[in-house]
Each structure stands twice: as C-alpha cells, then as structure tokens.
Amino acid sequence: MGFSQDAVNSFLKPSDTLNKPRRNGVVISEISLASGALLGLNQLWYVDYPHSNLHSVNDNDEWLQMDKAGHLFSSYHLGVFGSNALKWSGCNQKSQLIYGATIGLAFMTTVEVFDGYSSEWGFSWGDMAANATGTSLYVSQELLWKEQRIVPKFSFHTTQYASVRPNVLGNSLSQQILKDYNGQTYWFSANVHSFFKQSKIPKWLNVAVGYGADGMITGRSESNDVFLYPETKKKRQFYLSLDADLTKIQTKSHFLKTFFSIFNSIKIPAPTFEINSLGAVKFHYFYF
C-alpha cells in the first residue's frame, strides 16, 4: 500500500524541468479527449436536428444570461486543466498560458461553430465573449498575481420547473445539472488571505458572490411556448456566502493536491444571504 501511494504521488508530482514524454502524453491525451467529447456531443446534441449554413444568432436576452455564466465557468476551468497539465509536464509559464490556458477557449469555440451549422441554434457572439472572458480571467490573474485569487465556482439544486418541461430542462438529475438554469448558481469566490497577506485570516477562507435566476421555463418571455406552461415570474438572484479554497489546504500529498484542484470548481454549501430582482431578501442556513 505504501509503495502504491508513493508511486501515485511520484507520478502526480509536477516535473521541475521539461519532461518531453509527459508533454507529448498531455498533447495526445488532450487531442483524444477533445475529439471524443466533440464526437459524442455531435451524436447526443446535434444529430437529430437539420444542418444549415454557418449563421449567427443574438441570444443575449435568453435565460437571464445564465447560459453566458456557464460559458465563462467552462472556459475558465478547461483552461485551468490545460495549464496544470502542462505544468505537470514541466513546461514553462509562457507555454502553460499560451497552449494550456487557451484550451478552454479553443474547445468552446469549436462547440460554437457546431451551433453555427445547426438550424436549431446558431453561432453566438455573446457566448464567444463569455468564453473569452473565462480564459482572460485565468490568464490575467497568473500574469498579475501568479496565483488564482478569484475563482469561478458552481453549485446546483433541483427545482420544480424541470418536471414542467423535462424535454428542455432535463428529465434526469444529470441532465438537469446541465440544462435547468433555475437550479444553477455561478459564483466568484475570492480568497481573502491572498489580498491580505500579512493577516491571520485562514489561508483557505473565501468570500463568494453568486448569481442565479428563477422562474424560467422558456428562454425568452415572448416565446410561443410560454402559453403552453404555467405563468411564472422570472427573477435574478444575487448571493453572498462563505467558501473555501481547497487548493490552499496544506498537504504534501500530490494526490490530494490534484483532488483539491479538481473539486475547487464546486462551491461548498454554506450559510448564504440572497437578494433578488423583485426586492425580496432571504437568508439560507444551508445553500447549495
């Protein structure tokens, strides 16, 4: 058991210098994973809809911009993955930022092109702006602070709306996590100690500001579909909560460091203040 743990830690430890076999393995793995994901996405998402010429749409007013928050989140964390993978192989910071951090933008741009060739959707410049913002958030912090002080995070809870329109909002938990914007919350989680280095504030303590929305059965209120479903009041929701930066937890285990890095994209459940666009104020003892 001890040997096994040592072997895992040795494998996960980032290389101090460029390790070409590791770098080549990272490149091949990323190309394979991205290709497989795009092929799977094409079969699951696009194959049942007719194709069209490349065209764009303006969907900036849909879903109270929750989909744009999702694009920012995805582009950021795919960039974190790409950058950390090259760091593990011993690539320098320049390579990590140019070839690693931009993998999220490249992947999401490809998905957007898929949308552009589907008659059901279209290439969205609003989505592209969100993708670019996610990548820029990661790169700018690395250049400015050489650390990630503000991290986009995600949380989810089930809602009543998915059962009303399961074909759009999801008919299973896994689908609802991706499709039911009513249950999604996107956060900017800021590490307090990183901004106050000389303080005695715990290094892992974060303050998080969140954004969510509720009452959305259709993307647009003027959609014809709205007449088929119960009337709801759409509202934006803003949150203030505590959080933890898992990457700040001290450990010598590279397995735990990797585990913490992956799950640092998830906002931990915590007491939370909420105010919504209808003027209501709530306090949640336990919000996720």
Phi, psi and chi 1 to 4 in degrees:
 res  aa     phi    psi   chi1   chi2   chi3   chi4
   1 MET       -  -44.9  178.2   65.3   72.7      -
   2 GLY   -61.5  -42.2      -      -      -      -
   3 PHE   -64.0  -40.3  173.5   78.6      -      -
   4 SER   -62.9  -45.1  176.7      -      -      -
   5 GLN   -63.6  -40.5  -68.6  177.7  -15.2      -
   6 ASP   -64.0  -38.9  -70.5  -17.3      -      -
   7 ALA   -66.5  -40.5      -      -      -      -
   8 VAL   -64.7  -44.9  169.8      -      -      -
   9 ASN   -62.6  -40.2  -87.3  -43.9      -      -
  10 SER   -64.7  -39.3  177.8      -      -      -
  11 PHE   -68.4  -39.6  173.9   76.6      -      -
  12 LEU   -81.8  -13.6  -67.0  175.8      -      -
  13 LYS   -67.7  127.3 -179.4 -179.6  178.9 -179.3
  14 PRO   -60.7  143.1  -23.3   34.2      -      -
  15 SER   -75.9  140.3  177.9      -      -      -
  16 ASP   -74.0  -27.2  -65.0  -31.8      -      -
  17 THR  -130.3  168.0   57.8      -      -      -
  18 LEU   -59.2  121.8  177.6   61.9      -      -
  19 ASN  -108.8   99.8 -174.8  -44.3      -      -
  20 LYS   -61.4  -41.3  -69.6 -175.4  177.6 -180.0
  21 PRO   -59.2  -40.4  -27.1   37.4      -      -
  22 ARG   -64.5  -46.3  -79.7 -168.0  178.1 -171.6
  23 ARG   -60.6  -45.0 -178.8 -160.3   59.3 -170.8
  24 ASN   -63.2  -38.6  -65.1  -18.9      -      -
  25 GLY   -64.3  -38.9      -      -      -      -
  26 VAL   -62.9  -46.5  165.9      -      -      -
  27 VAL   -62.5  -47.3  172.6      -      -      -
  28 ILE   -63.6  -42.5  -66.4  171.4      -      -
  29 SER   -64.7  -42.4  -63.2      -      -      -
  30 GLU   -66.5  -41.5  -71.8 -179.4  -13.3      -
  31 ILE   -63.4  -42.7  -67.9  174.7      -      -
  32 SER   -65.0  -45.7  -59.5      -      -      -
  33 LEU   -64.5  -43.4  -72.1  171.6      -      -
  34 ALA   -65.4  -42.8      -      -      -      -
  35 SER   -63.6  -44.7  -60.8      -      -      -
  36 GLY   -63.1  -41.0      -      -      -      -
  37 ALA   -64.9  -40.2      -      -      -      -
  38 LEU   -70.0  -38.4  -69.0  171.4      -      -
  39 LEU   -64.9  -43.7  -72.7  172.5      -      -
  40 GLY   -64.4  -40.7      -      -      -      -
  41 LEU   -62.4  -40.5 -177.6   64.3      -      -
  42 ASN   -61.6  -41.1 -178.3   65.7      -      -
  43 GLN   -72.6  -37.1  -68.2  -61.6  -47.8      -
  44 LEU   -84.9  -29.1  -67.6  172.7      -      -
  45 TRP  -112.1  -39.8 -161.3  -90.5      -      -
  46 TYR  -106.9  -24.2  -60.5  102.6      -      -
  47 VAL   -62.8  -27.3   72.5      -      -      -
  48 ASP   -86.9    0.0  -66.9  -30.3      -      -
  49 TYR  -116.3  145.9  -63.3   96.3      -      -
  50 PRO   -66.5  149.0   22.1  -32.5      -      -
  51 HIS   -86.8  165.0  -67.4  -78.7      -      -
  52 SER  -147.9  176.5   67.9      -      -      -
  53 ASN   -68.4  155.7  -66.1  -33.5      -      -
  54 LEU   -58.7  123.8 -178.7   64.1      -      -
  55 HIS  -145.6  160.1   65.0  -72.1      -      -
  56 SER  -113.6  158.3   63.6      -      -      -
  57 VAL  -134.4  156.7  -64.1      -      -      -
  58 ASN  -106.8   99.1 -176.3   -8.6      -      -
  59 ASP  -111.3   24.9   61.3   -7.3      -      -
  60 ASN   -67.2  -17.8  -66.2  -27.5      -      -
  61 ASP   -96.5    6.3   61.6  -18.8      -      -
  62 GLU   -89.5  147.7  -65.7 -172.7    4.0      -
  63 TRP    53.2   28.8  -57.9  110.5      -      -
  64 LEU    50.8   34.3  -64.5 -179.0      -      -
  65 GLN    66.8   15.2  -65.0   78.1   52.4      -
  66 MET   -64.1  -34.7  -75.4  -63.9  -66.9      -
  67 ASP   -65.0  -32.6   57.1  -34.0      -      -
  68 LYS   -68.9  -38.4  -57.6  -61.0 -178.7  -78.3
  69 ALA   -61.2  -37.9      -      -      -      -
  70 GLY   -65.4  -38.0      -      -      -      -
  71 HIS   -64.4  -43.9  -83.2  -94.8      -      -
  72 LEU   -59.7  -48.5 -174.7  155.8      -      -
  73 PHE   -58.3  -47.5  171.4   86.5      -      -
  74 SER   -66.2  -44.6  -61.9      -      -      -
  75 SER   -63.5  -40.8 -177.2      -      -      -
  76 TYR   -61.0  -51.6  175.0   92.3      -      -
  77 HIS   -75.7  -28.6  -77.1  -73.1      -      -
  78 LEU   -65.3  -35.9  -75.2  171.7      -      -
  79 GLY   -66.1  -39.3      -      -      -      -
  80 VAL   -60.2  -44.9  170.9      -      -      -
  81 PHE   -60.7  -47.4  169.9   78.9      -      -
  82 GLY   -64.0  -41.1      -      -      -      -
  83 SER   -67.9  -43.9 -178.2      -      -      -
  84 ASN   -65.6  -33.9  -75.4  -18.0      -      -
  85 ALA   -64.6  -42.0      -      -      -      -
  86 LEU   -71.6  -33.3  -71.6 -177.8      -      -
  87 LYS   -62.1  -40.9 -179.4  179.6  179.8 -179.7
  88 TRP   -61.1  -33.5  170.9   76.1      -      -
  89 SER   -85.0   -1.6   68.1      -      -      -
  90 GLY    92.1    9.9      -      -      -      -
  91 CYS   -69.2  151.3  -69.4      -      -      -
  92 ASN   -75.1  171.5   57.0   35.8      -      -
  93 GLN   -61.8  -37.5 -174.0 -168.8   44.4      -
  94 LYS   -59.6  -45.7 -178.4  178.5  179.0  180.0
  95 SER   -66.2  -38.4  -64.4      -      -      -
  96 GLN   -59.7  -41.0  -67.4  171.9   33.9      -
  97 LEU   -80.0  -36.9  -63.8 -177.6      -      -
  98 ILE   -77.9  -45.8  -66.3  176.5      -      -
  99 TYR  -102.5  -20.7  -56.2  110.4      -      -
 100 GLY   -96.5  -54.0      -      -      -      -
 101 ALA   -66.1  -22.0      -      -      -      -
 102 THR   -88.9   -0.3   55.9      -      -      -
 103 ILE   -63.7  -33.2 -169.1  173.5      -      -
 104 GLY   -64.6  -44.5      -      -      -      -
 105 LEU   -63.7  -40.8 -179.1   59.7      -      -
 106 ALA   -65.5  -44.3      -      -      -      -
 107 PHE   -66.1  -47.0 -179.1   83.9      -      -
 108 MET   -67.3  -30.8  -61.5  -61.1  -72.4      -
 109 THR   -66.1  -39.9  -61.5      -      -      -
 110 THR   -62.4  -42.1  -55.9      -      -      -
 111 VAL   -61.4  -39.0  172.4      -      -      -
 112 GLU   -65.9  -36.0 -152.6   58.5   45.9      -
 113 VAL   -66.0  -39.9  171.4      -      -      -
 114 PHE   -55.3  -45.6  -81.9   19.9      -      -
 115 ASP   -58.8  -39.3  -79.8   -6.8      -      -
 116 GLY   -64.8  -25.9      -      -      -      -
 117 TYR   -97.1    6.1  -80.5  105.0      -      -
 118 SER  -105.3  131.4  172.7      -      -      -
 119 SER   -67.1  -21.1   60.2      -      -      -
 120 GLU   -76.2  -29.6 -175.4   73.5    9.8      -
 121 TRP  -123.9 -144.1  -64.7  -81.1      -      -
 122 GLY   174.3  160.9      -      -      -      -
 123 PHE   -67.5  124.8 -173.5   96.5      -      -
 124 SER  -111.1  118.2  168.3      -      -      -
 125 TRP   -69.7  -26.5  -72.6  106.4      -      -
 126 GLY   -65.3  -40.9      -      -      -      -
 127 ASP   -63.1  -41.5  -72.0   -7.7      -      -
 128 MET   -64.1  -38.8  -77.6  -59.3  -58.1      -
 129 ALA   -63.0  -39.9      -      -      -      -
 130 ALA   -66.7  -40.4      -      -      -      -
 131 ASN   -60.2  -46.8  -63.3  -24.0      -      -
 132 ALA   -64.5  -36.2      -      -      -      -
 133 THR   -65.1  -40.8  -59.3      -      -      -
 134 GLY   -61.8  -45.3      -      -      -      -
 135 THR   -64.9  -42.7  -61.3      -      -      -
 136 SER   -64.1  -34.5  -61.7      -      -      -
 137 LEU   -61.9  -41.5  178.3   62.1      -      -
 138 TYR   -70.0  -50.4  177.0   80.1      -      -
 139 VAL   -63.4  -43.8  172.6      -      -      -
 140 SER   -63.0  -38.3   60.6      -      -      -
 141 GLN   -69.1  -36.9  -69.2 -172.3   85.5      -
 142 GLU   -64.6  -40.2  -74.0  -62.8  -47.2      -
 143 LEU   -72.8  -36.9  -67.2  175.4      -      -
 144 LEU   -82.5  -45.0 -178.9   62.1      -      -
 145 TRP  -118.5  -11.6  -63.2  -44.2      -      -
 146 LYS    60.0   27.6  -60.4 -172.6 -175.4  -56.6
 147 GLU  -162.9  163.2   63.4  177.1  -12.1      -
 148 GLN   -99.8  100.1  -63.6  -62.7  -62.3      -
 149 ARG   -86.1  -27.7  -63.0 -175.5  178.6 -176.7
 150 ILE  -123.4  116.9  -57.0  171.5      -      -
 151 VAL  -119.5  126.9  176.6      -      -      -
 152 PRO   -67.9  134.7  -16.6   29.9      -      -
 153 LYS  -132.7  171.0  -66.3 -164.4  176.7 -172.4
 154 PHE  -136.8  143.6  174.6   82.9      -      -
 155 SER  -143.4  161.5   64.1      -      -      -
 156 PHE  -150.3  143.5  177.3   81.9      -      -
 157 HIS  -139.0  149.8   57.5  -88.7      -      -
 158 THR   -71.5  153.9   56.4      -      -      -
 159 THR  -131.8  171.9   73.9      -      -      -
 160 GLN   -76.6  -15.2   59.2 -177.9  -43.7      -
 161 TYR   -79.2  -28.3  -56.0  105.8      -      -
 162 ALA   -61.0  -36.9      -      -      -      -
 163 SER   -70.9  -21.6   61.0      -      -      -
 164 VAL   -76.8  -37.8  176.7      -      -      -
 165 ARG  -139.3   66.9 -157.9  179.9 -176.1 -162.5
 166 PRO   -64.4  -26.2   23.6  -34.1      -      -
 167 ASN   -67.0  -24.1   59.7  -44.7      -      -
 168 VAL  -104.2  -40.6  171.6      -      -      -
 169 LEU   -97.7   -2.5  -58.0  179.1      -      -
 170 GLY   105.3  137.0      -      -      -      -
 171 ASN  -110.2   10.3   53.2   25.5      -      -
 172 SER  -144.7  163.5   66.2      -      -      -
 173 LEU   -59.3  -44.0  177.9   60.2      -      -
 174 SER   -62.3  -37.8   59.3      -      -      -
 175 GLN   -71.8  -38.7  -70.5 -176.2   -4.0      -
 176 GLN   -65.5  -35.6  -69.6  167.6   20.6      -
 177 ILE   -58.0  -36.4  -69.8  173.5      -      -
 178 LEU   -86.6  -32.5  -64.2  174.8      -      -
 179 LYS  -109.3  -27.7  -65.5 -177.6  176.1 -177.2
 180 ASP   -87.1   93.8 -173.4    0.6      -      -
 181 TYR   -65.0  -20.9  -65.8  118.6      -      -
 182 ASN   -64.0  -29.9  -59.7  -76.4      -      -
 183 GLY   -96.7   -4.6      -      -      -      -
 184 GLN   -88.2  143.5  -62.2  176.5   -1.0      -
 185 THR  -132.5  131.3  -53.7      -      -      -
 186 TYR  -110.7  137.1  -69.1   96.9      -      -
 187 TRP  -124.2  149.9  -54.4   80.8      -      -
 188 PHE  -107.1  110.5  -78.2  128.9      -      -
 189 SER  -105.0  114.9 -176.1      -      -      -
 190 ALA  -105.2  131.4      -      -      -      -
 191 ASN   -81.8  117.2 -176.3 -107.1      -      -
 192 VAL   -66.8  -44.8 -178.2      -      -      -
 193 HIS   -61.9  -32.2 -173.3  -88.5      -      -
 194 SER   -63.1  -28.2  -66.4      -      -      -
 195 PHE   -91.1  -15.2  -71.3   98.8      -      -
 196 PHE  -133.4   74.6  -56.5   96.7      -      -
 197 LYS   -61.2  -31.3  -62.4  -74.4 -170.4 -179.5
 198 GLN   -88.4   -1.7  -55.9  -54.7  -43.5      -
 199 SER   -81.0  168.7   69.3      -      -      -
 200 LYS   -97.1   14.2  -64.8 -176.9  178.4  179.9
 201 ILE   -64.3  135.0  -63.3  171.9      -      -
 202 PRO   -53.3  137.1  -25.5   34.0      -      -
 203 LYS   -65.2  -20.4  -67.6 -176.9  177.9 -179.6
 204 TRP   -92.5   -7.9   50.4  -96.1      -      -
 205 LEU   -77.0  127.8 -179.5   63.1      -      -
 206 ASN  -120.9  154.7  -80.7   23.3      -      -
 207 VAL  -114.8  130.9  172.9      -      -      -
 208 ALA  -120.5  135.5      -      -      -      -
 209 VAL  -110.3  126.5  176.8      -      -      -
 210 GLY  -118.1  159.1      -      -      -      -
 211 TYR  -134.2  132.6  174.1   64.5      -      -
 212 GLY  -144.9 -177.1      -      -      -      -
 213 ALA  -152.1  160.0      -      -      -      -
 214 ASP  -147.7  157.1 -170.0   68.5      -      -
 215 GLY    84.1   19.4      -      -      -      -
 216 MET  -103.3  108.2  -59.2 -178.5  -63.1      -
 217 ILE  -102.2  -29.8  -63.2  175.4      -      -
 218 THR  -122.7  158.9   62.5      -      -      -
 219 GLY   -68.1  -40.6      -      -      -      -
 220 ARG  -121.8  140.1  -63.3 -178.9  179.5  178.8
 221 SER   -67.5  -24.5   59.6      -      -      -
 222 GLU   -88.2    3.4   68.0  -88.6   17.4      -
 223 SER   -62.8  142.2  168.7      -      -      -
 224 ASN   -61.0  -27.0  -69.3  -29.1      -      -
 225 ASP   -64.3  -22.5  -68.3  -22.6      -      -
 226 VAL   -62.1  -26.4   76.0      -      -      -
 227 PHE   -76.4  -11.1  -60.4  108.4      -      -
 228 LEU   -91.3   -7.4  -57.2  176.0      -      -
 229 TYR  -128.1  160.6  -58.1   98.2      -      -
 230 PRO   -58.8  146.8  -21.4   32.0      -      -
 231 GLU   -68.5  135.0 -177.8  178.9   -3.6      -
 232 THR  -133.4  158.7   58.0      -      -      -
 233 LYS  -104.5  112.4  -71.4 -173.9  177.2 -179.5
 234 LYS   -73.5  140.4  -65.5 -176.5  178.7 -178.9
 235 LYS  -150.3  147.5   57.1  179.5  177.6  -72.7
 236 ARG   -87.5  148.1  -57.2  177.3 -171.3  -85.4
 237 GLN  -128.2  133.8  -61.3  161.7  -51.3      -
 238 PHE  -121.4  137.0  -55.3   92.6      -      -
 239 TYR  -127.7  152.2  -59.0   94.5      -      -
 240 LEU  -134.1  126.6  179.2   64.6      -      -
 241 SER  -152.8  171.0 -177.0      -      -      -
 242 LEU   -95.1  156.7  -64.2  177.0      -      -
 243 ASP  -152.7  180.0 -170.9   30.9      -      -
 244 ALA  -132.9  139.1      -      -      -      -
 245 ASP   -92.7  102.6 -174.2  -21.5      -      -
 246 LEU   -64.2  -25.7  -59.9 -177.8      -      -
 247 THR   -72.3  -12.3   66.0      -      -      -
 248 LYS   -89.9   -4.9  -58.1  -64.7 -175.5 -177.8
 249 ILE   -73.0  124.1  -62.5  175.8      -      -
 250 GLN   -73.4  125.8  -62.1  -64.3  -43.7      -
 251 THR  -159.6  148.2  177.2      -      -      -
 252 LYS   -92.0   -7.5  -65.4 -178.4  179.5 -179.8
 253 SER   -80.7  118.7  168.9      -      -      -
 254 HIS   -72.6  -22.8  -69.9  -76.4      -      -
 255 PHE   -65.2  -46.5  171.0   79.6      -      -
 256 LEU   -67.0  -37.7  -72.3  178.2      -      -
 257 LYS   -60.7  -41.3  -71.8 -179.1  179.4  179.5
 258 THR   -66.4  -43.8  -58.3      -      -      -
 259 PHE   -59.9  -47.0  177.4   86.9      -      -
 260 PHE   -64.5  -38.2  -69.9  151.4      -      -
 261 SER   -63.2  -41.9  177.5      -      -      -
 262 ILE   -67.1  -46.0  -66.9  172.7      -      -
 263 PHE   -87.4    3.8  -75.5   93.6      -      -
 264 ASN   -73.5   -3.6 -159.3   46.4      -      -
 265 SER   -82.8   -8.8   59.6      -      -      -
 266 ILE  -104.1  128.7  -54.6  -60.8      -      -
 267 LYS   -74.7  130.4  163.5   73.7  169.8   63.7
 268 ILE   -75.6  145.9   65.7  168.3      -      -
 269 PRO   -61.8  138.2  -19.4   31.8      -      -
 270 ALA  -163.5  162.6      -      -      -      -
 271 PRO   -56.9  139.4  -24.7   35.0      -      -
 272 THR  -145.6  136.9  -58.9      -      -      -
 273 PHE   -93.1  140.6  -74.7   99.8      -      -
 274 GLU  -130.9  138.8  172.3 -165.1  -18.9      -
 275 ILE  -133.8  135.6 -177.6  170.1      -      -
 276 ASN  -115.5  172.5   65.1   43.5      -      -
 277 SER   -71.6   -7.8   56.6      -      -      -
 278 LEU   -92.0   -1.1  -60.5 -179.9      -      -
 279 GLY    95.7   -1.7      -      -      -      -
 280 ALA   -78.9  142.2      -      -      -      -
 281 VAL  -119.3  132.8  178.2      -      -      -
 282 LYS  -133.6  156.7  -62.5  180.0 -178.7  179.1
 283 PHE  -122.9  126.1  176.5   73.3      -      -
 284 HIS  -104.9  122.9  -56.6  -90.5      -      -
 285 TYR   -67.2  -27.5  -70.6  101.0      -      -
 286 PHE  -150.3  104.5 -173.0   82.8      -      -
 287 TYR  -121.3  135.9 -178.1   84.6      -      -
 288 PHE  -137.6      - -171.8   65.6      -      -
